[in-house]
Amino acid sequence: MSKASKSENVPFEEALKKLETIVEAMESGDLPLETLLARFEEGTKLARICQARLADAELKIQKLEQAAGGEMVLAPVSPELSEAE
């Protein structure tokens, strides 16, 4: 399993926590430039993961429809929308 695919499977909360840790370390001003660049790259990947997870959650919420009986049901996501991400 590649490092990229492994990091993409990180839960949202864990990715956000790692991102916050990276930001705090970068803001400390104690890191050398090379380390800052590596942290920035990692943070960018984590930010993309968080953004994708939030977009997916928003899409699922938008797809909630009220059934005739008053129950909330999740409408299936069309394949076109899934491929656009």
C-alpha positions in Angstrom: 0.0 0.0 0.0 1.4 3.4 -1.0 1.8 6.2 1.4 -0.7 8.3 -0.5 -3.5 5.7 -0.4 -2.7 5.0 3.2 -3.1 8.7 4.2 -6.3 9.0 2.2 -7.9 6.4 4.4 -7.3 8.5 7.5 -10.6 9.4 9.4 -11.6 13.0 9.1 -11.0 13.7 12.8 -7.5 12.2 12.8 -6.6 14.1 9.6 -7.8 17.3 11.2 -5.9 16.7 14.4 -2.7 16.0 12.5 -3.2 19.1 10.4 -3.7 21.2 13.6 -0.4 19.7 15.0 1.4 20.6 11.8 0.1 24.2 11.9 1.2 24.6 15.5 4.7 23.3 14.8 5.0 25.6 11.8 3.9 28.6 13.7 6.4 27.9 16.5 9.2 29.2 14.2 11.6 26.6 15.4 11.7 24.4 12.3 14.4 24.6 9.6 13.2 25.5 6.1 13.4 22.0 4.8 11.3 20.7 7.6 8.8 23.5 7.1 8.5 22.6 3.4 7.9 19.0 4.3 5.3 19.9 6.9 3.6 22.3 4.4 3.4 19.5 1.8 1.9 17.0 4.4 -0.5 19.7 5.7 -1.7 20.4 2.1 -2.4 16.7 1.6 -4.3 16.5 4.9 -6.3 19.7 4.1 -7.3 18.1 0.7 -8.4 14.9 2.5 -10.5 17.0 5.1 -12.0 19.1 2.3 -13.0 15.9 0.3 -14.5 14.3 3.4 -16.5 17.5 4.2 -17.7 17.7 0.6 -18.8 14.1 0.7 -20.7 14.7 3.9 -22.3 17.8 2.5 -23.4 15.8 -0.6 -24.9 13.1 1.6 -26.8 15.6 3.6 -28.1 17.3 0.5 -29.3 13.9 -0.8 -31.5 13.3 2.3 -35.1 13.3 1.2 -38.2 13.0 3.2 -40.1 9.8 2.4 -43.9 9.8 2.0 -44.3 8.4 5.5 -42.2 11.1 7.1 -39.1 9.0 7.5 -35.7 10.5 6.5 -34.0 8.3 3.8 -30.7 8.7 2.0 -31.2 9.0 -1.7 -28.5 7.1 -3.8 -25.7 9.3 -5.2 -25.7 9.4 -8.9 -22.5 8.0 -10.6 -21.9 11.3 -12.4 -21.6 13.1 -9.0 -19.3 10.5 -7.5 -16.9 10.7 -10.5 -16.8 14.5 -10.4 -15.0 14.5 -7.1 
